[in-house]
Amino acid sequence: MFLEIMAPIYPICFTMTVCISNLAKCIVSVAGGATRAALTMHQARRNNMADVSAKDSSQETLVNLAGLLVSLLMLPLVSECHSFSLGCFFLLTALHIYANYRAVRALVIETLNEGRLWLVLKHFLQRGEVLDPTSANKVEPLWTGFWPSLSLFLGVPLHRLISSVFELQQLIEGHQEPYLLHWDQSRSKCTMFSQPWTHPPRVSLLLLWFQEHKPWTDRGLCGVCLVP
């Protein structure tokens, strides 16, 4: 929408600007549809997903109609003053984002995503208690970039895990599984070497979070749940 407002200012790039804005709208539409489906399933407490979806669609239609009427009334005011239209756009956009933030913050979703799982595991390791859904949702940040990125490399060459025979002896001491797992906490990187006759299994990230916050051995080894 911002690109569409700015497009008339640069007539040379008008076509490209409008195309980019429409592409951005398509991306937002796909993301919004996926989010709406998840929230509709969460709100359908009585197996009435169709009713909840119909109510949501009817409310959206009514809001769009009201917005159209208001925009027709405001059009004579903003058509002559470009700065006023930009001011209205930024103000309404800020209100829109704040309203969405408050709406999502009010939700109490009872399933675990990556952020809530990280919070539950961290709280359990620190205090020995399991957070209830209400508490986990309250402390979950809604903005991106708050979670440490975990790099997972499966089936890597042996020389990427060790650099000497001494390190290899430490790594395999008391280790009976057909794979070697090395956890580098400073780099948030987990690497796994498997024997040539075994296929690299899929490692569950659940226990890797345990290893991140509570190392079980000084050598960086940890037990993992192998999913066949």
C-alpha positions as CSV (number, residue, x, y, z in Angstrom):
1,M,0.0,0.0,0.0
2,F,2.9,2.3,0.7
3,L,4.4,1.6,-2.7
4,E,1.1,2.3,-4.4
5,I,0.9,5.7,-2.6
6,M,4.4,6.6,-3.6
7,A,4.1,5.3,-7.2
8,P,2.6,8.6,-8.7
9,I,5.6,10.6,-7.3
10,Y,8.0,8.7,-9.6
11,P,6.2,8.2,-13.0
12,I,9.2,6.6,-14.6
13,C,9.1,3.7,-12.2
14,F,5.3,3.6,-11.9
15,T,4.8,0.2,-13.6
16,M,7.5,-1.5,-11.7
17,T,6.4,0.0,-8.4
18,V,2.8,-1.2,-8.9
19,C,4.0,-4.7,-9.9
20,I,6.1,-5.0,-6.8
21,S,3.3,-3.8,-4.6
22,N,0.9,-6.4,-6.1
23,L,3.6,-9.1,-5.6
24,A,3.9,-8.0,-1.9
25,K,0.1,-8.2,-1.6
26,C,0.1,-11.8,-2.9
27,I,2.8,-12.8,-0.4
28,V,0.8,-11.2,2.5
29,S,-2.4,-12.9,1.3
30,V,-0.8,-16.3,1.4
31,A,0.7,-15.7,4.9
32,G,-2.6,-14.3,6.1
33,G,-4.6,-17.2,4.8
34,A,-2.3,-19.7,6.6
35,T,-2.4,-17.7,9.8
36,R,-6.2,-17.4,9.6
37,A,-6.6,-21.1,9.1
38,A,-4.6,-21.9,12.3
39,L,-6.6,-19.3,14.3
40,T,-9.9,-20.6,13.0
41,M,-9.0,-24.1,14.1
42,H,-8.0,-22.8,17.5
43,Q,-11.3,-21.0,17.9
44,A,-13.5,-23.9,16.7
45,R,-14.1,-25.3,20.2
46,R,-17.2,-27.2,19.3
47,N,-16.1,-28.7,16.0
48,N,-17.8,-25.7,14.3
49,M,-14.9,-24.6,12.1
50,A,-17.4,-23.7,9.3
51,D,-19.4,-21.4,11.5
52,V,-16.3,-19.6,12.8
53,S,-15.0,-19.2,9.3
54,A,-18.3,-17.8,8.1
55,K,-18.5,-15.4,11.0
56,D,-15.0,-14.2,10.3
57,S,-15.7,-13.7,6.6
58,S,-18.9,-11.8,7.3
59,Q,-17.2,-9.5,9.8
60,E,-14.4,-8.9,7.3
61,T,-16.9,-8.0,4.6
62,L,-18.7,-5.6,6.9
63,V,-15.4,-3.9,7.9
64,N,-14.3,-3.6,4.2
65,L,-17.7,-2.0,3.4
66,A,-17.3,0.5,6.2
67,G,-13.7,1.2,5.1
68,L,-14.9,1.9,1.6
69,L,-17.5,4.4,2.7
70,V,-15.0,6.2,5.0
71,S,-12.4,6.3,2.2
72,L,-15.0,7.8,-0.2
73,L,-15.7,10.6,2.4
74,M,-12.0,11.2,3.0
75,L,-11.0,11.1,-0.7
76,P,-11.6,14.9,-1.3
77,L,-9.4,15.7,1.7
78,V,-6.4,13.6,0.8
79,S,-6.4,14.0,-3.0
80,E,-5.0,17.5,-2.9
81,C,-2.5,17.1,-0.1
82,H,0.0,14.3,-0.5
83,S,1.6,14.8,2.9
84,F,-1.8,14.5,4.6
85,S,-2.5,11.2,2.9
86,L,0.9,9.9,4.0
87,G,0.2,11.0,7.5
88,C,-3.2,9.3,7.5
89,F,-1.6,6.1,6.1
90,F,1.1,5.9,8.7
91,L,-1.3,6.6,11.5
92,L,-3.8,4.0,10.4
93,T,-1.1,1.5,9.7
94,A,0.3,2.0,13.2
95,L,-3.2,1.5,14.7
96,H,-3.7,-1.6,12.5
97,I,-0.5,-3.2,13.7
98,Y,-1.2,-2.3,17.3
99,A,-4.7,-3.8,17.1
100,N,-3.3,-7.0,15.6
101,Y,-0.7,-7.2,18.3
102,R,-3.3,-6.9,21.0
103,A,-5.5,-9.5,19.3
104,V,-2.7,-12.1,19.0
105,R,-1.5,-11.3,22.5
106,A,-5.0,-12.1,23.8
107,L,-4.9,-15.6,22.3
108,V,-4.1,-18.6,24.5
109,I,-3.0,-21.3,22.0
110,E,-2.7,-24.7,23.6
111,T,-0.3,-26.2,21.1
112,L,3.5,-25.8,21.1
113,N,5.4,-23.9,18.4
114,E,9.1,-23.4,18.3
115,G,9.0,-20.3,20.6
116,R,6.6,-21.7,23.2
117,L,8.5,-25.0,23.3
118,W,11.8,-23.1,23.9
119,L,10.2,-21.2,26.7
120,V,8.7,-24.4,28.3
121,L,11.9,-26.3,28.2
122,K,13.9,-23.3,29.5
123,H,11.5,-22.8,32.5
124,F,11.5,-26.6,33.2
125,L,15.3,-26.8,33.3
126,Q,15.6,-23.7,35.5
127,R,12.8,-24.3,38.0
128,G,11.6,-27.9,37.5
129,E,8.1,-26.7,36.6
130,V,6.1,-27.0,33.4
131,L,4.5,-23.7,32.2
132,D,0.8,-23.8,31.7
133,P,-0.6,-22.6,28.3
134,T,-1.7,-19.2,29.6
135,S,1.7,-18.3,31.1
136,A,3.6,-19.6,28.1
137,N,1.6,-17.4,25.8
138,K,2.0,-14.4,27.9
139,V,5.8,-14.5,27.9
140,E,6.2,-15.5,24.3
141,P,7.6,-12.6,22.2
142,L,5.5,-12.0,19.1
143,W,8.3,-10.4,17.0
144,T,10.8,-12.4,15.1
145,G,14.5,-12.6,15.8
146,F,14.3,-13.4,19.5
147,W,15.3,-17.1,19.3
148,P,18.8,-18.4,18.9
149,S,19.4,-20.0,15.5
150,L,20.4,-23.7,15.7
151,S,22.6,-25.1,12.9
152,L,22.2,-28.8,12.4
153,F,24.5,-30.8,10.1
154,L,23.8,-34.5,9.6
155,G,26.1,-37.0,8.1
156,V,29.2,-34.7,8.1
157,P,32.8,-36.0,7.5
158,L,34.7,-37.1,10.6
159,H,37.3,-34.4,10.3
160,R,34.6,-31.7,10.9
161,L,34.0,-33.2,14.4
162,I,37.6,-33.7,15.5
163,S,41.0,-32.5,14.8
164,S,43.2,-35.0,16.6
165,V,43.2,-38.6,17.8
166,F,42.9,-37.5,21.4
167,E,39.6,-35.7,20.6
168,L,38.3,-38.9,18.9
169,Q,39.2,-41.0,21.9
170,Q,37.3,-38.6,24.2
171,L,34.3,-38.5,21.8
172,I,33.9,-42.3,21.5
173,E,34.6,-43.1,25.2
174,G,31.6,-45.0,26.5
175,H,29.7,-44.3,23.3
176,Q,27.9,-47.4,21.8
177,E,25.6,-45.8,19.2
178,P,26.5,-46.1,15.5
179,Y,26.9,-42.3,15.3
180,L,28.9,-39.5,16.9
181,L,27.2,-36.3,17.9
182,H,29.1,-33.1,18.7
183,W,27.6,-29.9,20.2
184,D,29.3,-26.6,19.9
185,Q,27.4,-24.3,22.3
186,S,29.4,-21.2,21.5
187,R,28.3,-21.4,17.8
188,S,24.9,-23.1,18.4
189,K,26.0,-25.8,16.0
190,C,25.3,-29.5,16.2
191,T,27.2,-31.9,13.9
192,M,26.7,-35.6,13.5
193,F,28.9,-38.3,11.9
194,S,27.4,-41.7,11.2
195,Q,29.1,-44.9,10.2
196,P,29.2,-45.6,6.4
197,W,26.8,-48.5,6.6
198,T,24.1,-46.5,8.5
199,H,21.9,-43.8,7.1
200,P,22.0,-40.4,8.9
201,P,18.9,-40.5,11.1
202,R,16.7,-37.5,11.8
203,V,17.7,-36.0,15.1
204,S,14.9,-34.6,17.3
205,L,15.5,-31.0,18.1
206,L,13.7,-31.4,21.4
207,L,16.7,-32.8,23.3
208,L,19.0,-30.5,21.5
209,W,17.3,-27.7,23.3
210,F,18.0,-29.6,26.5
211,Q,21.7,-29.8,25.6
212,E,21.8,-26.1,24.8
213,H,20.7,-25.1,28.2
214,K,22.0,-27.9,30.4
215,P,25.0,-29.7,29.0
216,W,25.1,-33.3,30.2
217,T,28.8,-33.9,29.8
218,D,31.9,-31.8,29.6
219,R,32.9,-33.3,26.2
220,G,29.8,-31.9,24.4
221,L,28.2,-35.3,24.0
222,C,24.5,-35.7,24.5
223,G,21.8,-38.3,24.2
224,V,19.3,-37.7,21.4
225,C,16.0,-39.2,20.4
226,L,16.4,-40.8,17.0
227,V,13.3,-40.8,14.9
228,P,13.2,-43.7,12.4
